[in-house]
Amino acid sequence: MCLDCQNCGGSASNGNQKLFFIQTEDSTALTFNSETTVLTLPVVNEQSLQPVKIDGTVQVAATISLGLTSYQYTVLMRLYRNGTLLTTKTLTQGAALSLSLAFTQITGIPLTYVDNGALFGTNTYTVTLEFSQRSSASVSTAVQSRALNAVVFAI
């Protein structure tokens, strides 16, 4: 992996810690009631049970149509290691108002997690988003920029 490429990810090491990262700016529409993988990061552990500190963020853009008297939507952000669910973050937004204009609401979902269960070798961390609730079919969502960093600490 390269250290200078912002789209393909990378890794770096200072001897006691190893840093792995990926980030992208691609916009991807989220299908209602379907889990969409938005980031995948392979992380190499030199020993089993090495602590891995994971930090990340996703930017969600919700488009709210003209004429709604209220709106609400929920996006679930899930972090997996090798297919095992580690944590879920929930974003719920809404308001009761009369919309005279359509608009796009942009919100970030931050993530911090320490994984003490990673095994020796390559562990793949995956971030998914699920557009799971909406008050109207006139509400749509997309993921925009997103990033995931993992630091493996020597024990």
N, C-alpha and C positions, 0 to 999 in steps of 0.2 A: 504494500500500500504506500501511497505517497503522502508526504506531509504538507504539500502546498496545494493540493487539489481540494476544493471545497465541495465537490460533488461525489467523490468516490470514497472518502474517508481516509483514515490514516492511523498510524501508531507511532509512539515515541517512548523512550525509556531513559531513566536517570540512574538505574541500578537497583534502587529500592522500590520503585513504582513503575508501572507501565501504563501508558495512556492510549486508549483506543477511541476513535471518534468517527462520526459520519454526520453530514448535514446536506440539506438540499433545499432548493427554492421552488421546485415544481408544484404547480397547483393540481390537486386531484379531487374530483367530486366524490363525496361520500354517499353511498347508496343507503337508503333508509332501511333500517333493521338488518344490516349486513356488516360484518366486521371486515375492515380494510387494513391491510398491512401497510404502514407508512414509513417504517424504518427497520432495518435489520443490521445488527452489528456483531460480527464474530470477535470474541475476546479469548485470549489464550492465557490459561492459568498454568503455572509451573508446578503447582502442588494442589492437592484437594483442599477445599475449605479456605482458600485464600479470600480475604475480604475484597469485594468488588464494589466500589462506590459509583453509582450510576446517577448522572444528571442529564436532564433533557428538557425539551420544550417543543410544543407544537402550536402553530397558529391556525385557528379555525375561523373561517369567514362564513357567516350565515347571511343569506340573502332573504330579506323580508319583503314580501310583495305589497303593492299599493292596495289600500282598501280594507286591510284587516282591522278589527276593533281590538284585538289582543293577539299576542303570539307567545309561544313557549317552545323551547327545544332543549334536548339533552344530547350530549356527546360523551361517550365513555372512552377513556384512554386506558389501555391495558398494557402492562409490561410482562413479557414471558421470558423465561430462560429455558431453552431447549424444549419448547412447547408447554412448559409448566407455568401456570399463572402465578406471578409474584405479587402484583398489586394492581388496583384499579383506581383511577381518578375520575371524578364526575364533574362535568361542566353543565350547568342548567342556567339558561337565560330566558327572560321573558318580560313582558310588560302589558298593561292594559291601557291602550290609547287608540285614538282614531288616527290612522295613518293617511296623510294626504300625499305622501311621497313614499316610493319604495326606497329601501336603504340596505346597506351591507354593514353588519356588525362584526368587527374583528376582535377576537379574544384569544389570549394565550392560555395554555394549560401547562404549568410547570411540573416537573417530576424530579424527586430526589429519593433514592432508595439505596440501602446497603444490603448486598447479597452475601450472606455468609455460608451459602450452601453450594457454591459452584465447585465442580469437580475438576481434576487434573485434565488438561488438554483444552480443546476449543469448546467454548460455551457460546451459543448463539442467543443474543438478546434481541427480541422483536417487540416493537411498539405497534399496536393496532388501535384504530378508532372505530367506534360504532355509533352512528347517528341513530339513536334508539327511541327518541320520543319527539313528537312535534304536534303542535296544536292545529296545524293546517298543512295541506299539501302544497300551499304557497310558500312554505319555508324550506329552503334548501341549504346544504352546507358543503364546504370544501376545505381540505387541509391545504395550507400554503407552506410557508417555511417551517422547517423542523430540524432538530439536531439532537444527537445523543452522544454522550461522552461516558466512558467507563475507565476508572483508574483501578488497577490491580495492585494491592499492597503486598509486599513480601512479609511472610510471618516467620 
